[in-house]
Amino acid sequence: MTIDEVDSYAFLPRAFRTIYEAEPWADHEPAWAPFEPPVGEARVALLSSAGIHLLDGQEPFDVERERREPTWGDPTLRVIPAGVTQEGIGVTHLHIDTSDIEADINVALPVHRLAELAAEGMIGEASPVNFSVMGYQEHGAATWRDVTGPEIAARCHAADIDALILAPA
């Protein structure tokens, strides 16, 4: 493999890799762009798929609809500020045990670890905003691709975010 090649399956369990290689979900090559700024100068944000939301002012993810329609997943987005406190979050997800996240947000959205990296000079700065979605998208995947994903990209652009790290649940 050359430096320009991307192994889209490198971090999947072997059983998942076999499934995805047999029936690829995309009919195009993976998108790839070189990372321009030095990491030590980059503004970095996080994206969690754990269904994290703010208790004050944000609706939880819609698990009631998912209970009625098991292949549907809520494809909406929640913006989570960098200074969020543990007491300020809720977690709504039917496919993961949320108890560890409810005890420590850094399990699924490591905002405090990101701030430490910034303080140590490992990254330029931690973004003041981060993002959360609810993973497990089957029938919601088209909305996620056509609406939620572009909204995240637009918000990253507006906030001058150089890198978005996925923290999968």
C-alpha positions in Angstrom: 0.0 0.0 0.0 1.4 3.4 -0.9 1.0 6.5 1.2 -1.8 7.7 -1.1 -3.9 4.6 -0.7 -6.6 4.5 2.0 -7.8 1.2 3.6 -11.4 2.1 4.3 -11.8 -1.2 6.3 -8.6 -1.0 8.4 -10.3 -0.5 11.7 -13.4 -2.7 11.3 -13.7 -6.1 12.9 -12.7 -8.8 10.4 -16.3 -10.1 10.2 -17.5 -6.6 9.2 -14.7 -6.1 6.7 -15.8 -9.3 4.9 -19.4 -8.0 4.7 -18.5 -4.6 3.4 -16.0 -5.9 0.9 -18.6 -8.3 -0.5 -21.2 -5.5 -0.9 -19.6 -2.1 -0.9 -22.1 0.6 0.2 -20.6 3.2 -2.1 -20.3 3.1 -5.9 -17.3 5.5 -5.9 -13.8 5.8 -4.5 -13.4 7.1 -1.0 -13.0 10.9 -0.8 -9.5 11.9 0.1 -7.8 15.2 0.6 -4.3 16.0 2.1 -4.3 17.6 5.5 -3.0 21.1 5.0 -2.1 22.8 8.3 0.5 21.4 10.6 -1.4 19.5 13.4 0.2 21.7 15.9 -1.6 24.7 14.4 -4.9 23.0 13.6 -8.3 23.7 15.2 -9.8 20.3 16.0 -13.4 19.3 16.7 -15.0 16.0 17.6 -17.9 14.1 16.2 -19.5 11.4 18.4 -22.0 8.8 17.2 -23.2 8.1 20.8 -26.4 10.2 20.7 -25.1 12.8 23.2 -27.4 15.9 23.7 -27.5 18.8 26.0 -30.1 18.5 28.8 -30.8 22.2 28.6 -32.2 23.3 25.3 -31.8 20.3 23.1 -34.2 17.5 22.3 -33.0 13.9 22.9 -32.6 11.8 19.8 -35.8 10.1 18.7 -35.7 6.6 20.0 -39.5 6.2 20.2 -39.7 6.3 16.5 -36.9 3.8 16.3 -38.7 1.5 18.6 -41.6 1.6 16.2 -39.4 1.3 13.1 -36.3 -0.7 14.1 -34.4 0.0 10.9 -34.8 3.8 11.2 -32.2 5.8 13.1 -32.6 9.5 14.0 -30.3 11.2 11.5 -30.3 14.7 13.2 -27.4 16.6 14.7 -26.6 18.1 18.1 -23.9 20.8 18.6 -22.1 20.3 21.9 -19.9 23.1 23.2 -16.3 22.3 24.3 -17.0 23.5 27.9 -19.9 21.1 28.4 -20.1 19.6 31.9 -21.0 16.0 32.7 -24.1 17.2 34.5 -25.2 19.0 31.3 -25.5 16.0 29.0 -27.9 13.3 28.3 -27.3 10.2 26.1 -30.0 8.7 23.9 -29.1 5.5 22.0 -30.8 2.1 21.7 -27.8 0.2 20.4 -25.2 0.9 23.1 -24.9 0.8 26.8 -24.9 4.5 27.7 -24.0 4.1 31.4 -20.3 4.7 30.9 -20.9 7.9 28.8 -23.4 9.1 31.4 -20.5 8.7 34.0 -17.8 10.3 31.8 -18.5 12.1 28.5 -14.9 11.6 27.5 -15.7 7.9 26.8 -17.6 8.9 23.6 -16.8 12.6 23.1 -13.3 13.3 24.6 -13.7 17.1 24.9 -11.5 17.2 28.0 -8.7 15.1 26.4 -8.9 17.3 23.3 -8.4 20.4 25.6 -5.4 18.7 27.2 -3.9 18.1 23.7 -4.3 21.8 22.9 -2.8 22.8 26.3 0.2 20.6 25.6 0.7 22.1 22.1 -0.1 18.8 20.3 -2.9 20.5 18.4 -3.3 24.2 17.7 -6.6 24.5 19.6 -9.7 22.6 20.5 -12.8 23.8 18.7 -15.4 25.6 20.8 -18.0 23.4 19.2 -18.3 19.6 18.7 -21.0 17.5 17.2 -23.1 14.4 18.1 -25.3 12.2 16.1 -26.9 8.9 16.8 -25.1 6.0 15.2 -26.9 3.0 13.7 -28.2 4.5 10.5 -29.9 2.2 8.1 -32.9 3.8 6.6 -31.8 7.2 7.9 -28.5 7.0 6.1 -29.7 8.8 3.0 -30.8 11.8 5.1 -27.5 11.6 7.0 -25.6 11.7 3.7 -27.7 14.4 2.0 -28.6 16.6 5.0 -26.8 15.9 8.3 -23.3 15.3 6.8 -23.4 18.5 4.7 -24.7 20.4 7.7 -21.7 19.2 9.8 -19.3 20.2 7.0 -20.9 23.6 6.7 -20.7 24.1 10.5 -17.0 23.0 10.4 -16.3 25.5 7.6 -18.1 28.3 9.4 -16.2 27.6 12.7 -12.8 27.4 10.9 -12.3 23.8 12.0 -9.4 22.1 10.3 -9.9 18.5 11.5 -12.9 16.6 12.7 -12.2 13.4 14.6 -14.9 10.8 14.7 -15.3 9.2 18.1 -17.5 6.3 17.3 -19.8 4.8 20.0 
